[in-house]
Amino acid sequence: MTEHRLPKRGLALAGTALVLAMAVAGLGGARAFTTPPLSGLPKGPVLAHAIERGKLVVGVRRYPRPAPPEAPTPPEPDGFDATLARQLAASLGVPLELVGLDPAAQEAALREGRVDLLVAGVPARSTHGIAAAPGSYDTGRGLVVSLRRGKVQEPSALRGASVCVGEGSGYAAAVSQRYGAQPRSYPSSVHAASAFMAGECAALAEDAEVLERLMRSEEWRFYKPLAGDLRPPSDAAIRLPEGDAMSRDYLAAALRQWRADGTLDKARGARVGNLQFEITLLKDGFVCHS
């Protein structure tokens, strides 16, 4: 377990921020981002079964939030994943059951029928028997940052260098394919930022809006933008069992609607604000990489 300092004063603030972020992101209920149901579209076996059961079961990423080692927090569902899962359940008119899953357990849970869908970022690999609905739900522009006086001063120096990324981030493949870097995955974007600030990686790849906000703060004056306009080569896709074309088409239509009506923009905006706050808390305290 790697520990980095986190201010105790941050605990009360973090609790308040989480409540606010949950309200903004729709974690307190689907109402904040509910759009008119896609009732005119047919539902395939996966979604029809969820409706018949009376709930939609969705697997999402999970990780512990920033906390000092004497007061660790249990892993909780990723807020961005949970927001979109709630939106899906609302579109079907059923309650949602979230299942927080570690990366190694996600696809097994889907294949074994323990979850109906996966909303968990970009998969590390493609597995037989699992399909993806067309379209990405996380299409933000990425940015790579490094130390102002570190070894990596130019994008060309990223070749072979370690780059911290959050689990399920499309920027892992982007920095590998575009620059020949070696992505190093952490349980979340906050953990990746913490590891980068502790010197575990030569650079950090994350949503550009998050990093640009942080770069305006005094605490981030030691870091500089290194490579911009980073686009994930793979989609953060909603995954489902292979062979259900109607459910896949329904999910693709939902993604198109959310892009058109601003749902995805709102969810991403809430994620940016929450990440910025949590990463800001890292400067004086501890984070437990558990």
C-alpha positions as CSV (number, residue, x, y, z in Angstrom):
1,M,0.0,0.0,0.0
2,T,1.4,3.4,-1.0
3,E,0.5,6.3,1.2
4,H,0.5,10.0,0.4
5,R,-0.5,12.8,2.8
6,L,-4.1,14.2,2.9
7,P,-5.2,17.0,5.2
8,K,-7.5,15.9,8.0
9,R,-9.5,19.2,7.4
10,G,-10.2,17.7,4.0
11,L,-12.4,14.9,5.5
12,A,-15.3,17.2,6.4
13,L,-14.9,19.1,3.1
14,A,-14.8,15.9,1.2
15,G,-18.0,14.7,2.7
16,T,-19.7,17.9,1.8
17,A,-18.3,17.9,-1.7
18,L,-19.4,14.3,-2.2
19,V,-23.0,15.1,-1.2
20,L,-23.0,18.1,-3.6
21,A,-21.4,16.1,-6.4
22,M,-23.9,13.3,-5.9
23,A,-26.7,15.8,-6.2
24,V,-25.3,17.4,-9.3
25,A,-24.3,14.2,-10.9
26,G,-27.6,12.5,-10.2
27,L,-26.3,10.0,-7.7
28,G,-29.1,10.9,-5.3
29,G,-31.6,9.8,-7.9
30,A,-32.2,9.7,-11.6
31,R,-34.3,12.9,-11.6
32,A,-31.4,15.3,-12.3
33,F,-30.7,13.8,-15.7
34,T,-33.9,12.0,-16.5
35,T,-34.9,12.4,-20.2
36,P,-38.1,11.3,-21.9
37,P,-38.2,7.5,-22.0
38,L,-37.1,5.8,-25.3
39,S,-40.4,3.9,-25.1
40,G,-40.8,3.6,-28.9
41,L,-37.8,1.4,-29.3
42,P,-37.9,-2.4,-28.8
43,K,-36.0,-3.9,-25.9
44,G,-34.0,-7.1,-26.5
45,P,-33.8,-10.1,-24.1
46,V,-31.3,-8.4,-21.7
47,L,-33.3,-5.2,-21.2
48,A,-36.7,-7.0,-21.3
49,H,-35.5,-9.3,-18.6
50,A,-34.5,-6.3,-16.4
51,I,-38.0,-4.8,-16.9
52,E,-39.7,-8.1,-16.1
53,R,-37.5,-8.5,-13.0
54,G,-38.3,-4.9,-11.9
55,K,-34.7,-3.6,-11.7
56,L,-31.7,-3.0,-13.9
57,V,-28.4,-4.4,-12.5
58,V,-25.3,-2.6,-13.7
59,G,-21.7,-3.2,-13.0
60,V,-19.5,-0.1,-12.5
61,R,-16.0,0.7,-11.4
62,R,-15.4,1.1,-7.7
63,Y,-12.5,2.5,-5.6
64,P,-11.9,4.1,-2.1
65,R,-12.1,7.8,-1.9
66,P,-9.2,9.9,-0.6
67,A,-8.7,9.3,3.1
68,P,-5.8,9.2,5.7
69,P,-4.6,5.7,6.6
70,E,-6.1,5.9,10.1
71,A,-9.6,6.3,8.6
72,P,-9.7,4.4,5.3
73,T,-13.0,4.5,3.3
74,P,-14.5,1.4,1.7
75,P,-14.6,1.2,-2.1
76,E,-17.6,3.0,-3.6
77,P,-19.1,3.1,-7.1
78,D,-17.6,5.6,-9.5
79,G,-19.8,8.6,-9.7
80,F,-19.7,9.1,-13.4
81,D,-20.5,5.4,-14.1
82,A,-23.3,5.5,-11.6
83,T,-24.9,8.6,-13.1
84,L,-25.2,7.0,-16.5
85,A,-26.4,3.7,-15.1
86,R,-29.2,5.6,-13.3
87,Q,-30.1,7.4,-16.5
88,L,-30.4,4.0,-18.2
89,A,-32.6,2.6,-15.5
90,A,-34.8,5.7,-15.6
91,S,-35.2,5.4,-19.4
92,L,-36.5,1.8,-18.8
93,G,-38.8,2.9,-15.9
94,V,-37.2,0.6,-13.4
95,P,-35.0,1.0,-10.3
96,L,-31.3,0.6,-10.4
97,E,-29.0,-1.8,-8.6
98,L,-25.4,-0.8,-8.8
99,V,-22.7,-3.5,-8.4
100,G,-19.2,-2.1,-7.8
101,L,-16.6,-4.4,-9.5
102,D,-12.9,-4.6,-9.6
103,P,-11.5,-4.6,-13.2
104,A,-10.6,-8.3,-13.1
105,A,-14.2,-9.2,-12.1
106,Q,-16.2,-7.1,-14.5
107,E,-16.4,-9.3,-17.5
108,A,-16.9,-12.5,-15.5
109,A,-19.9,-10.8,-13.7
110,L,-21.4,-10.0,-17.1
111,R,-20.8,-13.5,-18.6
112,E,-22.2,-15.2,-15.5
113,G,-25.4,-13.0,-15.5
114,R,-24.7,-11.3,-12.2
115,V,-25.1,-8.0,-13.9
116,D,-27.1,-7.0,-17.0
117,L,-24.7,-4.4,-18.3
118,L,-21.3,-2.9,-17.7
119,V,-20.7,0.9,-17.5
120,A,-17.1,0.8,-16.5
121,G,-15.0,2.8,-18.9
122,V,-12.7,1.4,-21.6
123,P,-12.1,-2.3,-21.2
124,A,-8.5,-3.5,-20.9
125,R,-9.1,-6.1,-23.5
126,S,-11.9,-7.5,-25.7
127,T,-13.4,-10.8,-24.5
128,H,-15.4,-13.4,-26.5
129,G,-19.1,-13.4,-25.7
130,I,-19.3,-9.7,-24.8
131,A,-20.6,-7.0,-27.1
132,A,-20.5,-3.2,-26.9
133,A,-23.2,-0.7,-27.9
134,P,-21.9,1.7,-30.6
135,G,-20.8,5.1,-29.4
136,S,-18.7,6.4,-26.5
137,Y,-20.1,7.9,-23.3
138,D,-16.7,9.6,-22.4
139,T,-15.4,11.6,-25.4
140,G,-13.5,14.3,-23.7
141,R,-10.2,15.8,-24.9
142,G,-7.2,14.5,-22.9
143,L,-4.0,16.2,-21.7
144,V,-0.6,14.9,-20.6
145,V,1.3,16.9,-17.9
146,S,4.8,16.5,-16.5
147,L,7.1,18.2,-14.0
148,R,8.5,21.5,-15.2
149,R,12.0,20.5,-14.3
150,G,11.6,16.7,-14.8
151,K,13.2,14.3,-17.3
152,V,10.2,14.5,-19.7
153,Q,10.2,17.9,-21.3
154,E,9.0,17.1,-24.8
155,P,6.3,14.7,-26.1
156,S,9.0,12.7,-27.8
157,A,10.5,12.0,-24.4
158,L,7.4,10.0,-23.5
159,R,8.6,7.0,-25.4
160,G,9.2,4.3,-22.8
161,A,8.2,6.7,-20.0
162,S,5.6,5.7,-17.3
163,V,2.3,7.6,-17.5
164,C,-0.2,7.4,-14.6
165,V,-3.8,6.9,-15.7
166,G,-7.1,6.0,-14.0
167,E,-8.6,2.5,-14.4
168,G,-10.8,2.3,-17.5
169,S,-9.3,5.5,-19.0
170,G,-9.1,5.6,-22.8
171,Y,-6.0,7.8,-22.4
172,A,-4.0,4.7,-21.5
173,A,-4.1,3.4,-25.0
174,A,-3.8,6.9,-26.4
175,V,-0.4,7.6,-24.8
176,S,0.8,4.1,-25.7
177,Q,-0.1,4.3,-29.3
178,R,0.7,7.9,-30.0
179,Y,3.8,8.4,-28.0
180,G,5.1,4.9,-27.1
181,A,4.6,5.6,-23.4
182,Q,4.1,2.9,-20.7
183,P,0.7,3.5,-19.1
184,R,0.5,2.6,-15.4
185,S,-3.1,2.1,-14.2
186,Y,-4.5,3.1,-10.8
187,P,-7.9,2.4,-9.2
188,S,-9.2,5.9,-10.1
189,S,-8.2,9.2,-11.6
190,V,-7.6,10.6,-8.1
191,H,-5.3,7.7,-7.3
192,A,-3.5,8.3,-10.6
193,A,-3.0,12.0,-9.8
194,S,-1.8,11.1,-6.3
195,A,0.8,8.6,-7.7
196,F,2.0,11.2,-10.2
197,M,2.4,13.8,-7.6
198,A,4.4,11.3,-5.5
199,G,6.8,10.7,-8.4
200,E,5.6,7.2,-9.3
201,C,5.2,8.2,-13.0
202,A,6.9,10.6,-15.3
203,A,3.6,12.1,-16.5
204,L,-0.1,12.0,-15.9
205,A,-2.9,11.6,-18.6
206,E,-6.4,12.8,-17.7
207,D,-9.3,14.9,-19.0
208,A,-8.0,18.2,-20.2
209,E,-10.6,20.2,-18.4
210,V,-9.6,18.7,-15.1
211,L,-5.9,19.3,-15.6
212,E,-6.3,22.8,-17.0
213,R,-8.3,23.8,-13.9
214,L,-5.7,22.3,-11.6
215,M,-2.8,24.0,-13.5
216,R,-4.3,27.4,-12.6
217,S,-3.8,26.7,-8.9
218,E,-0.7,27.6,-6.9
219,E,-0.2,23.9,-5.9
220,W,0.3,22.8,-9.5
221,R,2.8,25.5,-10.5
222,F,5.5,22.7,-10.6
223,Y,3.8,21.0,-13.5
224,K,3.3,21.9,-17.1
225,P,1.2,20.8,-20.1
226,L,3.2,18.4,-22.2
227,A,0.8,17.0,-24.9
228,G,-2.7,18.1,-25.7
229,D,-5.6,17.1,-27.8
230,L,-5.3,13.4,-26.7
231,R,-8.2,11.4,-28.1
232,P,-9.0,7.8,-26.8
233,P,-8.6,5.3,-29.7
234,S,-11.3,3.1,-28.0
235,D,-14.8,3.8,-26.9
236,A,-15.9,3.9,-23.3
237,A,-18.8,1.6,-24.3
238,I,-21.8,0.2,-22.5
239,R,-21.1,-3.6,-22.6
240,L,-23.7,-6.4,-22.7
241,P,-23.8,-10.1,-23.5
242,E,-23.2,-10.8,-27.2
243,G,-26.1,-11.8,-29.4
244,D,-28.7,-9.2,-28.2
245,A,-28.9,-6.8,-31.1
246,M,-32.1,-5.1,-30.0
247,S,-30.8,-4.2,-26.6
248,R,-27.5,-3.1,-28.2
249,D,-29.4,-0.8,-30.5
250,Y,-31.5,0.6,-27.7
251,L,-28.3,1.5,-25.7
252,A,-26.8,3.1,-28.8
253,A,-29.9,5.2,-29.3
254,A,-29.8,6.2,-25.6
255,L,-26.2,7.4,-26.1
256,R,-27.2,9.5,-29.1
257,Q,-30.0,11.1,-27.2
258,W,-27.8,11.9,-24.2
259,R,-25.3,13.6,-26.5
260,A,-28.1,15.6,-28.2
261,D,-29.9,16.7,-25.0
262,G,-26.8,17.6,-23.0
263,T,-27.0,14.7,-20.5
264,L,-23.4,13.5,-21.2
265,D,-22.1,17.1,-21.0
266,K,-23.7,17.6,-17.6
267,A,-22.4,14.2,-16.3
268,R,-18.9,15.0,-17.5
269,G,-19.1,18.5,-16.0
270,A,-20.0,17.1,-12.6
271,R,-17.1,14.6,-12.9
272,V,-14.7,17.4,-13.7
273,G,-15.7,19.4,-10.6
274,N,-15.6,16.4,-8.3
275,L,-12.2,15.3,-9.5
276,Q,-10.8,18.7,-9.3
277,F,-11.9,19.0,-5.6
278,E,-10.6,15.6,-4.6
279,I,-7.2,16.0,-6.4
280,T,-6.8,19.4,-4.7
281,L,-7.1,17.7,-1.3
282,L,-4.0,15.6,-2.1
283,K,-1.5,18.4,-1.6
284,D,-1.2,18.2,2.2
285,G,-2.4,14.8,3.3
286,F,-2.6,11.0,2.9
287,V,-4.2,8.8,0.3
288,C,-4.3,5.1,0.8
289,H,-3.8,3.1,-2.4
290,S,-5.8,0.1,-1.3
